[in-house]
Amino acid sequence: MSEVLMIFVGGYILLSLILIPFQYRYVEQMEKMRKENEKKGVSQGEMMENMKFEEQVLHANVQGSMIFFLANILATIVYKIKHREKNAR
């Protein structure tokens, strides 16, 4: 039983590592959208309301799915580390 669990956990970690580049691009685009909307004076709630239905569904699936949970966290950490210097200026 523990071998099956280890295979499952190992597969999940491997999948998460494979998904990091995709999730990173997602995090990067969402941050870009946030900054653009911030310049326009649009709040995050308004941004979400202005999204097309399909975009809202995709966003909810990417943010809420347990499959993407570890990849989201790791991609966000990588993004924050990579852009730390730019944000400090």
C-alpha angles and dihedrals in degrees: 000000000000090000090057090049091050091050091049093048092044091050091049092051091047091049090049091051090051091049096050096090091051093046090046090058089048092051090046093052093046090051090049090051090048092053093047091050091045089058089051092048094246116145123224091252091054090047090055092047091051093053119102115256092251091053091049091052092048091048092050092049094048094047099039105038117106089213090067097037099101093037090052092051094046093045091050091050091049090048093050092047093046094048097037092101093051093049094049093060 
